[in-house]
Amino acid sequence: MINTDSILASAKKTILSESESIAALTQYLDNDFASAVQTVYNTKGRVVVTGIGKSAIIASKIVATLNSTGTPSLFLHAAEAIHGDLGIVQPGDVVICISKSGNSPEIKVLAPLLKRYGNILIGMTANKNSFLAKESDFVMHAYVDNEACPNNLAPTNSTTAQLVMGDALAVCLMEMRGFTAEDFAKYHPGGALGKKLLLRVGDMLDDTHKPQVTPDCSIKKAIVEISEKRLGVTAVVEDNRIVGIITDGDIRRMLNDRDNIAGVTAADIMTANPKTIRTTDLATDALNRMENFAITQLVVADEGEYKGILHLHDILKEGIV
C-alpha cells in the first residue's frame, strides 16, 4: 500500500516538473512567436484553433480564453475537420494548429488543405522539424524535455506548455488592444467580475419597497412604514425630495429618551442630509460607501429626487463582495 509520504512526493515531483518545463519556454520565444501574435492581431477574420487528442482539449481552452479577451475564435477538431467540418474555416481566418509531435496523421492531411485554401497557418508544436512546423507560416515552439508521466508518455508537461503558450498569446493580444477590466466584464456579464463592473444601483432597486413618509407625519405612521417595507428605514420626503431619514435605531432611541411621543413628528427625529447614492452609480460604489460609513442602507436619489432605498442585502445577494 502506497503511504501518504509517497503520494505527496509524487505530486510534488509532477508539479515541479511541469513548472520547470513552463519556465524553460521563455527561451523558445522568438520572432515567429511575435509574428504570430501580430498576424492574429491584424486579421480581419477569426482565429480557428485545432488539434487532435489532448491537444484538441487545450485548443478548446485557448479558444475560450481568446473569446473572453476580445479575439473572436472557433474550435475545430482536426479529425472532424477532415471529415466535413473544414467548412468552418473561411477566407481570412487564421488557423492555429496544435500538435506536440507535429506529425499526427490528421495534421498531415489538414495542414496542406489549409495552405491550399490560402489561410495563414500557425503551428504550435514541440518539434520544429515536424511536418506541421514545415507547413506553417509561423511556429510557436512549445518544446518540453520530457513528460511528468513516469513512463514519459502521458501528455502532461507538453499540454501544460501548450496551454501556457496560448495564455501568452492571449495576454499579448490584450495588451496590444488595450483590453481593460471593463472590456472583460462585457464578455462576462453573468460572473462576479461582470457584476462588479457593470451592475448599477438602479438595477437593484425594488419599486414595491420604497418606504417614505412626510416630515409632518406621526411617529406611529413612520413605525408602520418601516415595519411594512421591512428595510429597517424610511426616507422622509417632501415634494419627492429627500429631506431626511429615520432608521429603526432612531425609533428605539426616541422611545428611550421620551416618556410621551404624542405630537412627535418624523421631522423631530429624522437625520437630515442622509448618505445617498445615485441610480447610475455602480453597485460596488454603494458597497464601499456602506462600508466606509458602517451603515447597511443608502438612500437612492438623483439630484435630490427620491428613488428608493438600497440595502446591503440587495448587494450581497448579487454576489458582490
Backbone hydrogen bonds, N-H to C=O, Kabsch-Sander energy under -0.5 kcal/mol:
donor,donor_aa,acceptor,acceptor_aa,energy
7,I,3,N,-1.8
8,L,4,T,-2.6
9,A,5,D,-2.3
10,S,6,S,-2.2
11,A,7,I,-2.3
12,K,8,L,-2.6
13,K,9,A,-2.2
14,T,10,S,-2.1
15,I,11,A,-2.4
16,L,12,K,-2.7
17,S,13,K,-2.3
18,E,14,T,-2.4
19,S,15,I,-2.6
20,E,16,L,-2.3
21,S,17,S,-1.8
22,I,18,E,-2.3
23,A,19,S,-2.4
24,A,20,E,-1.8
25,L,21,S,-0.6
25,L,22,I,-1.3
26,T,23,A,-1.1
27,Q,24,A,-1.4
28,Y,25,L,-2.1
29,L,26,T,-0.9
30,D,28,Y,-0.5
34,A,30,D,-1.8
35,S,31,N,-2.7
36,A,32,D,-2.4
37,V,33,F,-2.3
38,Q,34,A,-2.4
39,T,35,S,-2.4
40,V,36,A,-2.3
41,Y,37,V,-2.6
42,N,38,Q,-2.1
43,T,39,T,-1.1
45,G,92,G,-0.9
47,V,72,P,-2.2
48,V,46,R,-0.6
48,V,94,V,-3.0
49,V,47,V,-0.6
49,V,74,L,-2.9
50,T,96,I,-2.9
51,G,76,L,-0.8
52,I,98,I,-0.6
55,S,52,I,-1.2
56,A,53,G,-0.8
57,I,53,G,-1.0
58,I,54,K,-1.8
59,A,55,S,-2.4
60,S,56,A,-2.0
61,K,57,I,-1.7
62,I,58,I,-2.5
63,V,59,A,-2.2
64,A,60,S,-1.8
65,T,61,K,-2.2
66,L,62,I,-2.7
67,N,63,V,-2.7
68,S,64,A,-1.9
69,T,65,T,-0.7
69,T,66,L,-0.9
70,G,67,N,-1.1
71,T,66,L,-2.9
74,L,47,V,-2.6
76,L,49,V,-2.4
78,A,51,G,-2.4
81,A,77,H,-2.3
82,I,78,A,-1.4
83,H,80,E,-1.3
84,G,81,A,-0.9
85,D,80,E,-2.5
86,L,81,A,-1.1
87,G,84,G,-0.8
88,I,85,D,-2.0
89,V,86,L,-1.6
93,D,90,Q,-2.3
94,V,46,R,-2.7
95,V,120,I,-2.7
96,I,48,V,-3.0
97,C,95,V,-0.6
97,C,122,I,-2.7
98,I,50,T,-2.7
98,I,96,I,-0.5
99,S,124,M,-2.6
108,K,104,S,-2.2
109,V,105,P,-1.3
110,L,106,E,-2.6
111,A,107,I,-2.7
113,L,109,V,-0.9
114,L,110,L,-2.2
115,K,111,A,-2.0
116,R,112,P,-2.3
117,Y,113,L,-1.8
118,G,115,K,-1.1
119,N,114,L,-1.8
120,I,93,D,-0.6
122,I,95,V,-3.4
122,I,120,I,-0.5
123,G,121,L,-0.6
123,G,138,F,-2.6
124,M,97,C,-3.0
125,T,123,G,-0.6
125,T,140,M,-1.4
126,A,100,K,-1.6
127,N,100,K,-0.7
128,K,126,A,-0.6
130,S,127,N,-1.5
132,L,102,G,-2.2
134,K,130,S,-2.0
135,E,131,F,-1.8
136,S,132,L,-1.5
137,D,121,L,-2.7
138,F,121,L,-1.4
140,M,123,G,-3.5
141,H,28,Y,-0.5
141,H,139,V,-0.8
142,A,125,T,-1.6
142,A,140,M,-1.1
143,Y,141,H,-1.0
149,C,154,A,-0.6
152,N,149,C,-2.2
160,T,156,T,-2.1
161,A,157,N,-2.4
162,Q,158,S,-2.0
163,L,159,T,-2.3
164,V,160,T,-2.4
165,M,161,A,-2.4
166,G,162,Q,-2.2
167,D,163,L,-2.1
168,A,164,V,-2.7
169,L,165,M,-2.2
170,A,166,G,-2.4
171,V,167,D,-2.8
172,C,168,A,-2.2
173,L,169,L,-2.1
174,M,170,A,-2.3
175,E,171,V,-2.4
176,M,172,C,-2.2
177,R,173,L,-2.0
178,G,174,M,-0.8
179,F,174,M,-2.9
184,F,180,T,-2.2
185,A,181,A,-2.1
186,K,182,E,-1.2
187,Y,183,D,-0.9
187,Y,184,F,-0.8
188,H,185,A,-1.0
191,G,188,H,-1.3
194,G,188,H,-0.6
195,K,191,G,-2.2
196,K,192,A,-2.2
197,L,193,L,-1.9
198,L,194,G,-1.7
199,L,195,K,-1.8
201,V,281,D,-2.9
202,G,279,T,-2.8
203,D,200,R,-1.0
204,M,200,R,-0.5
204,M,201,V,-1.7
205,L,201,V,-0.7
207,D,205,L,-0.7
209,H,206,D,-1.5
213,V,235,A,-2.2
217,C,214,T,-1.5
219,I,264,V,-1.3
222,A,218,S,-1.8
223,I,219,I,-2.6
224,V,220,K,-2.4
225,E,221,K,-2.4
226,I,222,A,-2.3
227,S,223,I,-2.3
228,E,224,V,-2.7
229,K,225,E,-2.1
230,R,226,I,-1.2
231,L,226,I,-0.6
232,G,226,I,-0.7
234,T,246,I,-2.4
235,A,211,P,-1.5
236,V,244,G,-2.9
237,V,213,V,-3.1
237,V,235,A,-0.6
238,E,241,R,-2.5
241,R,238,E,-1.4
242,I,304,G,-2.0
243,V,236,V,-2.8
244,G,236,V,-1.4
245,I,271,T,-1.3
246,I,234,T,-2.7
248,D,232,G,-1.9
251,I,247,T,-1.7
252,R,248,D,-2.1
253,R,249,G,-2.4
254,M,250,D,-2.2
255,L,251,I,-2.3
256,N,252,R,-1.6
257,D,253,R,-1.9
258,R,254,M,-2.0
264,V,261,I,-2.0
266,A,217,C,-1.8
267,A,215,P,-2.5
268,D,265,T,-0.9
269,I,265,T,-0.7
269,I,266,A,-0.9
270,M,266,A,-1.6
271,T,245,I,-2.9
272,A,270,M,-0.7
273,N,243,V,-0.5
277,I,299,V,-2.0
281,D,278,R,-1.1
283,A,199,L,-2.7
286,A,282,L,-1.6
287,L,283,A,-2.3
288,N,284,T,-2.4
289,R,285,D,-2.2
290,M,286,A,-2.4
291,E,287,L,-2.4
292,N,288,N,-2.6
293,F,289,R,-1.8
294,A,290,M,-0.7
294,A,291,E,-0.6
295,I,290,M,-2.1
298,L,310,L,-2.3
299,V,275,K,-1.9
300,V,308,G,-3.2
301,A,277,I,-2.2
301,A,299,V,-0.6
302,D,305,E,-2.0
303,E,301,A,-0.6
305,E,302,D,-2.0
306,Y,240,N,-1.9
307,K,300,V,-3.0
308,G,300,V,-1.3
309,I,209,H,-0.5
310,L,298,L,-2.8
311,H,309,I,-0.6
312,L,296,T,-2.6
314,D,311,H,-1.0
315,I,311,H,-1.0
315,I,312,L,-0.5
316,L,312,L,-2.4
317,K,313,H,-2.3
318,E,315,I,-1.1
319,G,316,L,-1.9
320,I,315,I,-1.4
321,V,319,G,-0.7
